[in-house]
Amino acid sequence: MLIAFSVAPSGTGRADGSVHDAVAAAVAVVRASGLPHRTTSMFTELEGEWDEVFAVVKRATEAVMPFGSRVSLVLKADIRPGHTGEIDGKVERLEQALDAAAGDPATDATP
């Protein structure tokens, strides 16, 4: 299972609206989990079994709670039993498809 999630506090009282300290606390939880993960500017992706990924999301959410008066959690899951290594595999297959399309004269837009 892959989970993409974003967790952030609101009501922080910070004039600049920054939440980087809270996000750092959540990402530290993810990194400590030992599960395959990737953090980008908007989401953190996590791969593992149902119970283990949701336990990490819960702990990451709890780590953000002290930073504001409320917490927002956005979550998307790709549930595909029997498949592992998809955190990299999906991206690798996409890159292969793009490379194949770039080398295919039928997809070349030039005359």
Secondary structure as UniProt FT lines:
FT   STRAND          2..10
FT   TURN            15..16
FT   HELIX           20..33
FT   STRAND          37..39
FT   STRAND          44..47
FT   HELIX           50..64
FT   HELIX           65..67
FT   STRAND          70..78
FT   TURN            81..82
FT   HELIX           86..103
FT   HELIX           105..107
//
